[in-house]
Amino acid sequence: MNSPRKRRPPGFYLPVGEPAPDGATLAELLAEARRRLADHSQTPSLDAQTLMVKAVGLPRGWVLSHAEAQLDPDQAASYRADVERCAQGVPLPYVLGWWEFYGRQYHLSPDVLIPRPETEHLVEAALRRLAARPELGRVLELGTGSGCVICSLALDLPGRLYLATDRSWPALQVCRRNLAEYQLVEQVDLVLADQLQGLDGPFDLIVSNPPYLTSRAATELPVGQREPRSALDGGPDGLDPVRAIAANLDRALAPGGELLLELDPHQMEEARAVIGAAIVLEGAAIEKDMAGDDRILWVRRVGNR
């Protein structure tokens, strides 16, 4: 009697020389994926390799050095299904279920925005302000989404009181999963809230990457079809969330406290005027991103600190 076949562990692949049930080698599957993704991605080869890493559960270096390896049927089917999802317009990070931000990987779902490199400037600006002023002890992020910003701050500068909000319950579940991943559940509180409504302040530092696309842009641009529109649509001129924040700053931002907003480059002066009409400012500045575009609005409230 033949002995029962052992159950294959995750990441198992058929060694070279053992026939694959569907006859497809890793190189053949990658080539097939590149062709399928060519009209849907600017980086079809890299996307094909990244999806293969997910399918086999092994590093990209292994994928690149084992062209003749043959996947088992489940792996091949899963890989082809993921490639087809990308070809149908599902963003690669949603297919993978994660994306990298500020040197770390974060769980994602279609309920949250995909982290972007521009937002790393918001993290860097916040870390600079916190390092320069240890008295900024209560830190709030508005509209946390995946939680990549608040996690980055809490990991790099522990010991502060961190709180993050979002008006989307599913988004908060993604954030909580990332907090658990980095053992931050006890360090970061989560609140279901829209902007500053219902929060007990004051806070010493408030950071946010609010929705800032105009409603028209959020409707017409591809990003509005693929990512949660509620996290993109900032109203007719894109500044409704800034106005909502400004309306509550008098009670929410402590004297001497600071506010950092990631915005569209064309919104900076008007946003600064909106904030300046709500509270008396000690200082304000606009920081540029790596592309040289205005990206971060910083203000400090007058106070005794």
C-alpha positions, 0 to 999 in steps of 0.5 A: 500500500502506498503511504499517504502523501504528506500535506505540503506546508505554505510556500511549498513548490515542486522541485525542478525535475518533478512534473507540475500538474499543469505544466507551468514553470515559474518563468512561464507564469511570470511571462504570462502575467507580464503580458496580461498586465502590460496594458494595465500597469507601468511596471508589469514585470515588477508587479508579476514578481511581487504577486509571485512572492505572495503565491509562493511565500518566498522572497523575491530573490528566490523568485528571480533565481528559480525560473524553472521551478514549478508551482503546485496547482493551488499556487498556480491557480491563486497566482493567476487569479491575483493577476486577473484581479490586477488586470481588471483594475484592482490596485496591486496593494489591495490584491496583496493585502499590504503595502509599504510605508516609511520602511514598514509593511501595513495591512490594507483593505479597500476600506482604506486609502493606499499609503503614498510616499508623499504622506511620509513627509507628514510623518517626518514633519511630525517627528521633527516637531515632537523631537524638538518639543518634548512638551507636545505630549498629546498627539492626535491623528484625524482620519487615520485610515490604515493607521500607517501615520500614527503607527510610524509616530508611536514606533519612532517616538514612544512615550507620548499619548497617541489617539487616532480617529476615523469616521469609517468603522471598517477603516478602524478595524484595519488600523487596529490590525496594524496596531496589533501587528506592531504591538501598539494596541496599548499605546494608541487609542482609537475613536470613531469620530468625524474630524474633531467632533466629540473629542475631548481636547486639548491636544498638543499636536494634531496631524491629518491627511484629510480628503482634499480632492474636489468632488469633481476630481474624486468622481472623474479621476481613476483613484476615485473609482478604485479607493474609498471616495469618502477618504478623497472627496473634500467637497466642491473646492476640496477644503471642506475638511479643513474648514471642519477642522478649523471650526473646532480648533479653538477647543481642540488645539492647546495653547502653543499647540501645533497642526500639520496638514497634508494638502494639495499644493494649490490649497496651501494659502487658502487653507492657511487663511482658514486656520488663521481665521479660527485661531491666533497663530504664532507661526505658519509655514509650508513644507515641500515634498521630494518633487518640490511641490508644496505638501505640508501646512504647519501652524503653531497656536499662540500660547505660553509653551 
